[in-house]
């Protein structure tokens, strides 16, 4: 799909490890590594964070706390259960991913739907590629030799892509489960949730990091207005603003996942619905524009 022709926009592949490296190089704040027993306190009043470093308990007094510590972090876990509503969908499959030092099979990403399951061909650099195949949630990485993986990936690709695929020893192999998750609200006094602490999307729509960045952009703008303009409009509206975008991205990621994967419970009717959806997408410029608009990212 030609996104430029459809909507005049494009995407850029920016590997998360490269994003992390660039942000760490650019930041001016102090980072404390290997902190244990991290705890958040009094975020309805005068918030502070405690942690243990080298056996000594330390304290940081805060104006605000940004909970950007991931799905398993302490920020969301510190919120009283009665104050939080969560929404979750766990999918009955995962992605078996392989990283290999070989050029990508194609310049663009390849999303493949096959009766054996979904497959994705992506790239990390001109000389390093990342490939995925859909597997059941109870699958084990140790059951997959490199040879088995490459054979399965080829089986799910078009003949031309399968022929062009360059293989080699995997340098990393893992299985990622797929889930959709949203927590509401995202502000609790002077504590804000952002990124994976607030939401998870299936990677199908490529929206995880994009959502996290948009959360942080909105929160940064709100804090700049609080300190620079003495206005609390931004922090008061943070939760509703970012949740509106989050749910739209959740919808798109759910749609892409439903379109491209095989589901154990789908049956013959569901398979025909998927086929009809593909046919509609292939033949409708309006449908392609909708996909392009969502894939390239909704406005912040």
C-alpha positions as protocol buffer text, in pm:
chain_id: "A"
residue {
  index: 1
  type: UNK
  ca { x: 0 y: 0 z: 0 }
}
residue {
  index: 2
  type: UNK
  ca { x: 139 y: 334 z: -106 }
}
residue {
  index: 3
  type: UNK
  ca { x: 77 y: 555 z: 197 }
}
residue {
  index: 4
  type: UNK
  ca { x: 220 y: 861 z: 25 }
}
residue {
  index: 5
  type: UNK
  ca { x: -24 y: 826 z: -264 }
}
residue {
  index: 6
  type: UNK
  ca { x: -317 y: 743 z: -36 }
}
residue {
  index: 7
  type: UNK
  ca { x: -281 y: 1014 z: 231 }
}
residue {
  index: 8
  type: UNK
  ca { x: 47 y: 1197 z: 167 }
}
residue {
  index: 9
  type: UNK
  ca { x: 221 y: 1048 z: 473 }
}
residue {
  index: 10
  type: UNK
  ca { x: 477 y: 776 z: 539 }
}
residue {
  index: 11
  type: UNK
  ca { x: 623 y: 573 z: 825 }
}
residue {
  index: 12
  type: UNK
  ca { x: 981 y: 532 z: 944 }
}
residue {
  index: 13
  type: UNK
  ca { x: 1113 y: 217 z: 1108 }
}
residue {
  index: 14
  type: UNK
  ca { x: 1298 y: 330 z: 1422 }
}
residue {
  index: 15
  type: UNK
  ca { x: 1403 y: 29 z: 1628 }
}
residue {
  index: 16
  type: UNK
  ca { x: 1320 y: 57 z: 1998 }
}
residue {
  index: 17
  type: UNK
  ca { x: 1678 y: -22 z: 2099 }
}
residue {
  index: 18
  type: UNK
  ca { x: 1794 y: 269 z: 1884 }
}
residue {
  index: 19
  type: UNK
  ca { x: 1528 y: 499 z: 2030 }
}
residue {
  index: 20
  type: UNK
  ca { x: 1640 y: 403 z: 2380 }
}
residue {
  index: 21
  type: UNK
  ca { x: 2006 y: 461 z: 2297 }
}
residue {
  index: 22
  type: UNK
  ca { x: 1936 y: 804 z: 2145 }
}
residue {
  index: 23
  type: UNK
  ca { x: 1716 y: 915 z: 2435 }
}
residue {
  index: 24
  type: UNK
  ca { x: 1974 y: 805 z: 2691 }
}
residue {
  index: 25
  type: UNK
  ca { x: 2243 y: 998 z: 2505 }
}
residue {
  index: 26
  type: UNK
  ca { x: 2031 y: 1315 z: 2488 }
}
residue {
  index: 27
  type: UNK
  ca { x: 1886 y: 1327 z: 2838 }
}
residue {
  index: 28
  type: UNK
  ca { x: 2019 y: 1553 z: 3112 }
}
residue {
  index: 29
  type: UNK
  ca { x: 1846 y: 1392 z: 3409 }
}
residue {
  index: 30
  type: UNK
  ca { x: 2017 y: 1154 z: 3649 }
}
residue {
  index: 31
  type: UNK
  ca { x: 1932 y: 787 z: 3617 }
}
residue {
  index: 32
  type: UNK
  ca { x: 1968 y: 551 z: 3911 }
}
residue {
  index: 33
  type: UNK
  ca { x: 2032 y: 191 z: 3814 }
}
residue {
  index: 34
  type: UNK
  ca { x: 1978 y: -122 z: 4023 }
}
residue {
  index: 35
  type: UNK
  ca { x: 1740 y: 49 z: 4265 }
}
residue {
  index: 36
  type: UNK
  ca { x: 1547 y: -199 z: 4479 }
}
residue {
  index: 37
  type: UNK
  ca { x: 1224 y: -184 z: 4678 }
}
residue {
  index: 38
  type: UNK
  ca { x: 1096 y: 119 z: 4485 }
}
residue {
  index: 39
  type: UNK
  ca { x: 782 y: 262 z: 4648 }
}
residue {
  index: 40
  type: UNK
  ca { x: 557 y: 561 z: 4577 }
}
residue {
  index: 41
  type: UNK
  ca { x: 412 y: 763 z: 4864 }
}
residue {
  index: 42
  type: UNK
  ca { x: 148 y: 1032 z: 4924 }
}
residue {
  index: 43
  type: UNK
  ca { x: 76 y: 1111 z: 4559 }
}
residue {
  index: 44
  type: UNK
  ca { x: -249 y: 1275 z: 4668 }
}
residue {
  index: 45
  type: UNK
  ca { x: -49 y: 1527 z: 4872 }
}
residue {
  index: 46
  type: UNK
  ca { x: 327 y: 1586 z: 4869 }
}
residue {
  index: 47
  type: UNK
  ca { x: 458 y: 1289 z: 4674 }
}
residue {
  index: 48
  type: UNK
  ca { x: 790 y: 1118 z: 4725 }
}
residue {
  index: 49
  type: UNK
  ca { x: 963 y: 802 z: 4609 }
}
residue {
  index: 50
  type: UNK
  ca { x: 1177 y: 571 z: 4820 }
}
residue {
  index: 51
  type: UNK
  ca { x: 1419 y: 305 z: 4704 }
}
residue {
  index: 52
  type: UNK
  ca { x: 1713 y: 103 z: 4830 }
}
residue {
  index: 53
  type: UNK
  ca { x: 2056 y: 144 z: 4671 }
}
residue {
  index: 54
  type: UNK
  ca { x: 2365 y: -37 z: 4802 }
}
residue {
  index: 55
  type: UNK
  ca { x: 2174 y: -133 z: 5114 }
}
residue {
  index: 56
  type: UNK
  ca { x: 2074 y: 226 z: 5198 }
}
residue {
  index: 57
  type: UNK
  ca { x: 1718 y: 360 z: 5175 }
}
residue {
  index: 58
  type: UNK
  ca { x: 1697 y: 679 z: 4971 }
}
residue {
  index: 59
  type: UNK
  ca { x: 1415 y: 932 z: 4925 }
}
residue {
  index: 60
  type: UNK
  ca { x: 1327 y: 1168 z: 4641 }
}
residue {
  index: 61
  type: UNK
  ca { x: 1070 y: 1440 z: 4706 }
}
residue {
  index: 62
  type: UNK
  ca { x: 866 y: 1524 z: 4396 }
}
residue {
  index: 63
  type: UNK
  ca { x: 629 y: 1779 z: 4251 }
}
residue {
  index: 64
  type: UNK
  ca { x: 480 y: 1508 z: 4030 }
}
residue {
  index: 65
  type: UNK
  ca { x: 550 y: 1141 z: 3960 }
}
residue {
  index: 66
  type: UNK
  ca { x: 541 y: 1009 z: 3603 }
}
residue {
  index: 67
  type: UNK
  ca { x: 475 y: 635 z: 3610 }
}
residue {
  index: 68
  type: UNK
  ca { x: 656 y: 529 z: 3292 }
}
residue {
  index: 69
  type: UNK
  ca { x: 778 y: 203 z: 3442 }
}
residue {
  index: 70
  type: UNK
  ca { x: 603 y: -51 z: 3221 }
}
residue {
  index: 71
  type: UNK
  ca { x: 325 y: -303 z: 3261 }
}
residue {
  index: 72
  type: UNK
  ca { x: 488 y: -476 z: 3560 }
}
residue {
  index: 73
  type: UNK
  ca { x: 613 y: -158 z: 3731 }
}
residue {
  index: 74
  type: UNK
  ca { x: 523 y: -18 z: 4072 }
}
residue {
  index: 75
  type: UNK
  ca { x: 336 y: 292 z: 3953 }
}
residue {
  index: 76
  type: UNK
  ca { x: 4 y: 134 z: 3852 }
}
residue {
  index: 77
  type: UNK
  ca { x: 37 y: -123 z: 4132 }
}
residue {
  index: 78
  type: UNK
  ca { x: 52 y: 164 z: 4383 }
}
residue {
  index: 79
  type: UNK
  ca { x: -292 y: 294 z: 4285 }
}
residue {
  index: 80
  type: UNK
  ca { x: -575 y: 173 z: 4512 }
}
residue {
  index: 81
  type: UNK
  ca { x: -769 y: -97 z: 4329 }
}
residue {
  index: 82
  type: UNK
  ca { x: -1100 y: 83 z: 4385 }
}
residue {
  index: 83
  type: UNK
  ca { x: -969 y: 389 z: 4198 }
}
residue {
  index: 84
  type: UNK
  ca { x: -869 y: 199 z: 3885 }
}
residue {
  index: 85
  type: UNK
  ca { x: -1069 y: 30 z: 3609 }
}
residue {
  index: 86
  type: UNK
  ca { x: -888 y: -204 z: 3371 }
}
residue {
  index: 87
  type: UNK
  ca { x: -990 y: -353 z: 3038 }
}
residue {
  index: 88
  type: UNK
  ca { x: -811 y: -654 z: 2891 }
}
residue {
  index: 89
  type: UNK
  ca { x: -822 y: -897 z: 2600 }
}
residue {
  index: 90
  type: UNK
  ca { x: -574 y: -1187 z: 2596 }
}
residue {
  index: 91
  type: UNK
  ca { x: -529 y: -1346 z: 2254 }
}
residue {
  index: 92
  type: UNK
  ca { x: -497 y: -1724 z: 2212 }
}
residue {
  index: 93
  type: UNK
  ca { x: -159 y: -1702 z: 2038 }
}
residue {
  index: 94
  type: UNK
  ca { x: 179 y: -1536 z: 2047 }
}
residue {
  index: 95
  type: UNK
  ca { x: 455 y: -1431 z: 1809 }
}
residue {
  index: 96
  type: UNK
  ca { x: 766 y: -1644 z: 1778 }
}
residue {
  index: 97
  type: UNK
  ca { x: 1033 y: -1396 z: 1673 }
}
residue {
  index: 98
  type: UNK
  ca { x: 1381 y: -1449 z: 1531 }
}
residue {
  index: 99
  type: UNK
  ca { x: 1655 y: -1190 z: 1489 }
}
residue {
  index: 100
  type: UNK
  ca { x: 1911 y: -1265 z: 1220 }
}
residue {
  index: 101
  type: UNK
  ca { x: 2208 y: -1086 z: 1068 }
}
residue {
  index: 102
  type: UNK
  ca { x: 2081 y: -1094 z: 711 }
}
residue {
  index: 103
  type: UNK
  ca { x: 1942 y: -818 z: 484 }
}
residue {
  index: 104
  type: UNK
  ca { x: 1562 y: -778 z: 499 }
}
residue {
  index: 105
  type: UNK
  ca { x: 1366 y: -979 z: 246 }
}
residue {
  index: 106
  type: UNK
  ca { x: 1189 y: -662 z: 129 }
}
residue {
  index: 107
  type: UNK
  ca { x: 1222 y: -285 z: 166 }
}
residue {
  index: 108
  type: UNK
  ca { x: 869 y: -262 z: 307 }
}
residue {
  index: 109
  type: UNK
  ca { x: 721 y: -470 z: 585 }
}
residue {
  index: 110
  type: UNK
  ca { x: 541 y: -785 z: 475 }
}
residue {
  index: 111
  type: UNK
  ca { x: 229 y: -885 z: 670 }
}
residue {
  index: 112
  type: UNK
  ca { x: 118 y: -1235 z: 572 }
}
residue {
  index: 113
  type: UNK
  ca { x: -210 y: -1414 z: 644 }
}
residue {
  index: 114
  type: UNK
  ca { x: -204 y: -1790 z: 587 }
}
residue {
  index: 115
  type: UNK
  ca { x: -418 y: -2082 z: 698 }
}
residue {
  index: 116
  type: UNK
  ca { x: -118 y: -2196 z: 906 }
}
residue {
  index: 117
  type: UNK
  ca { x: -110 y: -1858 z: 1083 }
}
residue {
  index: 118
  type: UNK
  ca { x: 18 y: -1504 z: 1061 }
}
residue {
  index: 119
  type: UNK
  ca { x: 374 y: -1406 z: 964 }
}
residue {
  index: 120
  type: UNK
  ca { x: 562 y: -1075 z: 958 }
}
residue {
  index: 121
  type: UNK
  ca { x: 885 y: -974 z: 787 }
}
residue {
  index: 122
  type: UNK
  ca { x: 1042 y: -661 z: 933 }
}
residue {
  index: 123
  type: UNK
  ca { x: 1384 y: -504 z: 956 }
}
residue {
  index: 124
  type: UNK
  ca { x: 1614 y: -357 z: 1220 }
}
residue {
  index: 125
  type: UNK
  ca { x: 1879 y: -224 z: 981 }
}
residue {
  index: 126
  type: UNK
  ca { x: 1999 y: -280 z: 623 }
}
residue {
  index: 127
  type: UNK
  ca { x: 2188 y: -586 z: 749 }
}
residue {
  index: 128
  type: UNK
  ca { x: 1969 y: -715 z: 1034 }
}
residue {
  index: 129
  type: UNK
  ca { x: 1616 y: -855 z: 1005 }
}
residue {
  index: 130
  type: UNK
  ca { x: 1337 y: -952 z: 1243 }
}
residue {
  index: 131
  type: UNK
  ca { x: 1085 y: -1221 z: 1146 }
}
residue {
  index: 132
  type: UNK
  ca { x: 779 y: -1356 z: 1326 }
}
residue {
  index: 133
  type: UNK
  ca { x: 533 y: -1643 z: 1295 }
}
residue {
  index: 134
  type: UNK
  ca { x: 211 y: -1693 z: 1491 }
}
residue {
  index: 135
  type: UNK
  ca { x: 224 y: -1982 z: 1740 }
}
residue {
  index: 136
  type: UNK
  ca { x: -12 y: -2110 z: 2013 }
}
residue {
  index: 137
  type: UNK
  ca { x: 25 y: -1951 z: 2356 }
}
residue {
  index: 138
  type: UNK
  ca { x: 157 y: -2273 z: 2507 }
}
residue {
  index: 139
  type: UNK
  ca { x: 433 y: -2316 z: 2248 }
}
residue {
  index: 140
  type: UNK
  ca { x: 794 y: -2345 z: 2372 }
}
residue {
  index: 141
  type: UNK
  ca { x: 1091 y: -2171 z: 2211 }
}
residue {
  index: 142
  type: UNK
  ca { x: 1307 y: -2481 z: 2257 }
}
residue {
  index: 143
  type: UNK
  ca { x: 1076 y: -2670 z: 2021 }
}
residue {
  index: 144
  type: UNK
  ca { x: 1183 y: -2446 z: 1734 }
}
residue {
  index: 145
  type: UNK
  ca { x: 1517 y: -2504 z: 1569 }
}
residue {
  index: 146
  type: UNK
  ca { x: 1634 y: -2242 z: 1320 }
}
residue {
  index: 147
  type: UNK
  ca { x: 1559 y: -2483 z: 1036 }
}
residue {
  index: 148
  type: UNK
  ca { x: 1202 y: -2539 z: 1154 }
}
residue {
  index: 149
  type: UNK
  ca { x: 1144 y: -2165 z: 1186 }
}
residue {
  index: 150
  type: UNK
  ca { x: 1273 y: -2083 z: 836 }
}
residue {
  index: 151
  type: UNK
  ca { x: 1069 y: -2364 z: 682 }
}
residue {
  index: 152
  type: UNK
  ca { x: 754 y: -2241 z: 856 }
}
residue {
  index: 153
  type: UNK
  ca { x: 813 y: -1879 z: 760 }
}
residue {
  index: 154
  type: UNK
  ca { x: 865 y: -1971 z: 395 }
}
residue {
  index: 155
  type: UNK
  ca { x: 544 y: -2174 z: 398 }
}
residue {
  index: 156
  type: UNK
  ca { x: 346 y: -1865 z: 501 }
}
residue {
  index: 157
  type: UNK
  ca { x: 500 y: -1622 z: 251 }
}
residue {
  index: 158
  type: UNK
  ca { x: 435 y: -1572 z: -117 }
}
residue {
  index: 159
  type: UNK
  ca { x: 657 y: -1783 z: -345 }
}
residue {
  index: 160
  type: UNK
  ca { x: 855 y: -1474 z: -451 }
}
residue {
  index: 161
  type: UNK
  ca { x: 922 y: -1364 z: -91 }
}
residue {
  index: 162
  type: UNK
  ca { x: 1006 y: -1719 z: 18 }
}
residue {
  index: 163
  type: UNK
  ca { x: 1257 y: -1746 z: -265 }
}
residue {
  index: 164
  type: UNK
  ca { x: 1421 y: -1411 z: -180 }
}
residue {
  index: 165
  type: UNK
  ca { x: 1445 y: -1482 z: 195 }
}
residue {
  index: 166
  type: UNK
  ca { x: 1805 y: -1496 z: 323 }
}
residue {
  index: 167
  type: UNK
  ca { x: 1843 y: -1712 z: 633 }
}
residue {
  index: 168
  type: UNK
  ca { x: 2115 y: -1775 z: 887 }
}
residue {
  index: 169
  type: UNK
  ca { x: 2177 y: -1861 z: 1252 }
}
residue {
  index: 170
  type: UNK
  ca { x: 1937 y: -1678 z: 1483 }
}
residue {
  index: 171
  type: UNK
  ca { x: 2100 y: -1436 z: 1725 }
}
residue {
  index: 172
  type: UNK
  ca { x: 1785 y: -1408 z: 1937 }
}
residue {
  index: 173
  type: UNK
  ca { x: 1466 y: -1614 z: 1954 }
}
residue {
  index: 174
  type: UNK
  ca { x: 1165 y: -1557 z: 2180 }
}
residue {
  index: 175
  type: UNK
  ca { x: 787 y: -1582 z: 2202 }
}
residue {
  index: 176
  type: UNK
  ca { x: 582 y: -1272 z: 2284 }
}
residue {
  index: 177
  type: UNK
  ca { x: 221 y: -1322 z: 2400 }
}
residue {
  index: 178
  type: UNK
  ca { x: -39 y: -1084 z: 2257 }
}
residue {
  index: 179
  type: UNK
  ca { x: -280 y: -883 z: 2470 }
}
residue {
  index: 180
  type: UNK
  ca { x: -482 y: -563 z: 2470 }
}
residue {
  index: 181
  type: UNK
  ca { x: -493 y: -371 z: 2799 }
}
residue {
  index: 182
  type: UNK
  ca { x: -607 y: -26 z: 2911 }
}
residue {
  index: 183
  type: UNK
  ca { x: -620 y: 128 z: 3258 }
}
residue {
  index: 184
  type: UNK
  ca { x: -848 y: 419 z: 3343 }
}
residue {
  index: 185
  type: UNK
  ca { x: -803 y: 692 z: 3456 }
}
residue {
  index: 186
  type: UNK
  ca { x: -438 y: 783 z: 3410 }
}
residue {
  index: 187
  type: UNK
  ca { x: -408 y: 1054 z: 3674 }
}
residue {
  index: 188
  type: UNK
  ca { x: -421 y: 1001 z: 4051 }
}
residue {
  index: 189
  type: UNK
  ca { x: -348 y: 1325 z: 4228 }
}
residue {
  index: 190
  type: UNK
  ca { x: 12 y: 1398 z: 4137 }
}
residue {
  index: 191
  type: UNK
  ca { x: 80 y: 1056 z: 3985 }
}
residue {
  index: 192
  type: UNK
  ca { x: 42 y: 1007 z: 3609 }
}
residue {
  index: 193
  type: UNK
  ca { x: 58 y: 680 z: 3417 }
}
residue {
  index: 194
  type: UNK
  ca { x: 213 y: 670 z: 3070 }
}
residue {
  index: 195
  type: UNK
  ca { x: 325 y: 409 z: 2822 }
}
residue {
  index: 196
  type: UNK
  ca { x: 300 y: 39 z: 2904 }
}
residue {
  index: 197
  type: UNK
  ca { x: 206 y: 123 z: 3262 }
}
residue {
  index: 198
  type: UNK
  ca { x: -119 y: 257 z: 3117 }
}
residue {
  index: 199
  type: UNK
  ca { x: -187 y: 40 z: 2812 }
}
residue {
  index: 200
  type: UNK
  ca { x: -71 y: -253 z: 2602 }
}
residue {
  index: 201
  type: UNK
  ca { x: -154 y: -313 z: 2236 }
}
residue {
  index: 202
  type: UNK
  ca { x: -84 y: -616 z: 2019 }
}
residue {
  index: 203
  type: UNK
  ca { x: 223 y: -539 z: 1807 }
}
residue {
  index: 204
  type: UNK
  ca { x: 25 y: -602 z: 1487 }
}
residue {
  index: 205
  type: UNK
  ca { x: -60 y: -234 z: 1438 }
}
residue {
  index: 206
  type: UNK
  ca { x: 288 y: -109 z: 1539 }
}
residue {
  index: 207
  type: UNK
  ca { x: 141 y: 128 z: 1796 }
}
residue {
  index: 208
  type: UNK
  ca { x: 308 y: 42 z: 2129 }
}
residue {
  index: 209
  type: UNK
  ca { x: 602 y: 282 z: 2121 }
}
residue {
  index: 210
  type: UNK
  ca { x: 400 y: 542 z: 1927 }
}
residue {
  index: 211
  type: UNK
  ca { x: 138 y: 552 z: 2200 }
}
residue {
  index: 212
  type: UNK
  ca { x: 401 y: 579 z: 2472 }
}
residue {
  index: 213
  type: UNK
  ca { x: 565 y: 872 z: 2294 }
}
residue {
  index: 214
  type: UNK
  ca { x: 232 y: 1049 z: 2248 }
}
residue {
  index: 215
  type: UNK
  ca { x: 152 y: 1001 z: 2619 }
}
residue {
  index: 216
  type: UNK
  ca { x: 485 y: 1153 z: 2718 }
}
residue {
  index: 217
  type: UNK
  ca { x: 448 y: 1439 z: 2471 }
}
residue {
  index: 218
  type: UNK
  ca { x: 106 y: 1526 z: 2617 }
}
residue {
  index: 219
  type: UNK
  ca { x: 235 y: 1498 z: 2974 }
}
residue {
  index: 220
  type: UNK
  ca { x: 543 y: 1708 z: 2900 }
}
residue {
  index: 221
  type: UNK
  ca { x: 326 y: 1979 z: 2744 }
}
residue {
  index: 222
  type: UNK
  ca { x: 95 y: 1971 z: 3047 }
}
residue {
  index: 223
  type: UNK
  ca { x: 386 y: 2008 z: 3293 }
}
residue {
  index: 224
  type: UNK
  ca { x: 545 y: 2287 z: 3088 }
}
residue {
  index: 225
  type: UNK
  ca { x: 217 y: 2480 z: 3108 }
}
residue {
  index: 226
  type: UNK
  ca { x: 188 y: 2410 z: 3482 }
}
residue {
  index: 227
  type: UNK
  ca { x: 535 y: 2541 z: 3565 }
}
residue {
  index: 228
  type: UNK
  ca { x: 571 y: 2801 z: 3289 }
}
residue {
  index: 229
  type: UNK
  ca { x: 220 y: 2941 z: 3260 }
}
residue {
  index: 230
  type: UNK
  ca { x: 78 y: 2852 z: 3601 }
}
residue {
  index: 231
  type: UNK
  ca { x: -202 y: 2668 z: 3423 }
}
residue {
  index: 232
  type: UNK
  ca { x: -335 y: 2329 z: 3534 }
}
residue {
  index: 233
  type: UNK
  ca { x: -556 y: 2281 z: 3227 }
}
residue {
  index: 234
  type: UNK
  ca { x: -307 y: 2039 z: 3075 }
}
residue {
  index: 235
  type: UNK
  ca { x: -260 y: 1816 z: 3378 }
}
residue {
  index: 236
  type: UNK
  ca { x: -633 y: 1821 z: 3453 }
}
residue {
  index: 237
  type: UNK
  ca { x: -711 y: 1711 z: 3098 }
}
residue {
  index: 238
  type: UNK
  ca { x: -421 y: 1469 z: 3054 }
}
residue {
  index: 239
  type: UNK
  ca { x: -611 y: 1147 z: 3122 }
}
residue {
  index: 240
  type: UNK
  ca { x: -909 y: 1216 z: 2898 }
}
residue {
  index: 241
  type: UNK
  ca { x: -689 y: 1351 z: 2617 }
}
residue {
  index: 242
  type: UNK
  ca { x: -454 y: 1056 z: 2594 }
}
residue {
  index: 243
  type: UNK
  ca { x: -724 y: 793 z: 2657 }
}
residue {
  index: 244
  type: UNK
  ca { x: -915 y: 917 z: 2353 }
}
residue {
  index: 245
  type: UNK
  ca { x: -611 y: 845 z: 2135 }
}
residue {
  index: 246
  type: UNK
  ca { x: -529 y: 523 z: 2321 }
}
residue {
  index: 247
  type: UNK
  ca { x: -869 y: 368 z: 2253 }
}
residue {
  index: 248
  type: UNK
  ca { x: -850 y: 457 z: 1884 }
}
residue {
  index: 249
  type: UNK
  ca { x: -510 y: 286 z: 1864 }
}
residue {
  index: 250
  type: UNK
  ca { x: -647 y: -12 z: 2059 }
}
residue {
  index: 251
  type: UNK
  ca { x: -929 y: -40 z: 1806 }
}
residue {
  index: 252
  type: UNK
  ca { x: -691 y: -34 z: 1512 }
}
residue {
  index: 253
  type: UNK
  ca { x: -452 y: -285 z: 1669 }
}
residue {
  index: 254
  type: UNK
  ca { x: -745 y: -516 z: 1750 }
}
residue {
  index: 255
  type: UNK
  ca { x: -870 y: -484 z: 1390 }
}
residue {
  index: 256
  type: UNK
  ca { x: -530 y: -561 z: 1239 }
}
residue {
  index: 257
  type: UNK
  ca { x: -489 y: -857 z: 1473 }
}
residue {
  index: 258
  type: UNK
  ca { x: -836 y: -990 z: 1387 }
}
residue {
  index: 259
  type: UNK
  ca { x: -772 y: -948 z: 1016 }
}
residue {
  index: 260
  type: UNK
  ca { x: -433 y: -1115 z: 996 }
}
residue {
  index: 261
  type: UNK
  ca { x: -432 y: -1401 z: 1247 }
}
residue {
  index: 262
  type: UNK
  ca { x: -599 y: -1738 z: 1256 }
}
residue {
  index: 263
  type: UNK
  ca { x: -821 y: -1788 z: 1560 }
}
residue {
  index: 264
  type: UNK
  ca { x: -894 y: -2135 z: 1700 }
}
residue {
  index: 265
  type: UNK
  ca { x: -1261 y: -2052 z: 1753 }
}
residue {
  index: 266
  type: UNK
  ca { x: -1323 y: -1875 z: 1422 }
}
residue {
  index: 267
  type: UNK
  ca { x: -1466 y: -2163 z: 1217 }
}
residue {
  index: 268
  type: UNK
  ca { x: -1568 y: -2157 z: 853 }
}
residue {
  index: 269
  type: UNK
  ca { x: -1789 y: -1848 z: 887 }
}
residue {
  index: 270
  type: UNK
  ca { x: -1515 y: -1643 z: 1048 }
}
residue {
  index: 271
  type: UNK
  ca { x: -1264 y: -1748 z: 783 }
}
residue {
  index: 272
  type: UNK
  ca { x: -1497 y: -1629 z: 507 }
}
residue {
  index: 273
  type: UNK
  ca { x: -1549 y: -1299 z: 690 }
}
residue {
  index: 274
  type: UNK
  ca { x: -1171 y: -1252 z: 699 }
}
residue {
  index: 275
  type: UNK
  ca { x: -1155 y: -1328 z: 326 }
}
residue {
  index: 276
  type: UNK
  ca { x: -1431 y: -1076 z: 256 }
}
residue {
  index: 277
  type: UNK
  ca { x: -1246 y: -816 z: 466 }
}
residue {
  index: 278
  type: UNK
  ca { x: -929 y: -872 z: 264 }
}
residue {
  index: 279
  type: UNK
  ca { x: -1119 y: -845 z: -63 }
}
residue {
  index: 280
  type: UNK
  ca { x: -1285 y: -521 z: 48 }
}
residue {
  index: 281
  type: UNK
  ca { x: -952 y: -375 z: 161 }
}
residue {
  index: 282
  type: UNK
  ca { x: -783 y: -470 z: -166 }
}
residue {
  index: 283
  type: UNK
  ca { x: -1060 y: -315 z: -377 }
}
residue {
  index: 284
  type: UNK
  ca { x: -1151 y: -1 z: -183 }
}
residue {
  index: 285
  type: UNK
  ca { x: -940 y: 314 z: -186 }
}
residue {
  index: 286
  type: UNK
  ca { x: -1143 y: 446 z: 109 }
}
residue {
  index: 287
  type: UNK
  ca { x: -1060 y: 134 z: 313 }
}
residue {
  index: 288
  type: UNK
  ca { x: -693 y: 165 z: 222 }
}
residue {
  index: 289
  type: UNK
  ca { x: -693 y: 532 z: 322 }
}
residue {
  index: 290
  type: UNK
  ca { x: -844 y: 441 z: 658 }
}
residue {
  index: 291
  type: UNK
  ca { x: -574 y: 181 z: 717 }
}
residue {
  index: 292
  type: UNK
  ca { x: -302 y: 423 z: 608 }
}
residue {
  index: 293
  type: UNK
  ca { x: -435 y: 701 z: 834 }
}
residue {
  index: 294
  type: UNK
  ca { x: -436 y: 474 z: 1138 }
}
residue {
  index: 295
  type: UNK
  ca { x: -110 y: 295 z: 1060 }
}
residue {
  index: 296
  type: UNK
  ca { x: 89 y: 615 z: 1010 }
}
residue {
  index: 297
  type: UNK
  ca { x: -54 y: 749 z: 1336 }
}
residue {
  index: 298
  type: UNK
  ca { x: -342 y: 966 z: 1446 }
}
residue {
  index: 299
  type: UNK
  ca { x: -268 y: 1328 z: 1543 }
}
residue {
  index: 300
  type: UNK
  ca { x: -129 y: 1395 z: 1890 }
}
